[in-house]
Amino acid sequence: MYLPKHTSWLNQIEIVFGMIMRKVIRRGSFTSVADLQEKLVRFIAYFNEVFAKPFRWTFTGRPLQTGEPKRTGKRRQRFQRINDLRY
């Protein structure tokens, strides 16, 4: 399965792992794997209690309304003609 690198959920995961790295792992000293696991669970619980907010979903399922068609610039039109000639 192909997942593009620019997907928004992947960005969110990278943000969470970055926070865990900066706030827990990089600054901590751990005596065992169980100690690391316990500190991670405590950090996640703290984060969820203090910083987490519900997400208000605003998508209605209807297609976006479009006004006038976008005008393409002369440069874009020129490159489009070049691309059309290649194929």
C-alpha angles and dihedrals in degrees: 000000000000118000116182117230093233097063113130096230090055090053090053092051091050090051092052093047090047091054092048090049094049099039104034116015103036095046098039138087116208129197095198144353089265089055091051091048092050092050091048092051091048091050092049091049091049092047092049092049098046109027109021117104129182114259115237107216111213102176110117099189093244120121116260115268113241127202122194116348114265116262113233118219123244091252092055091048090051092052091046090055090049091050091048090054092054095059 
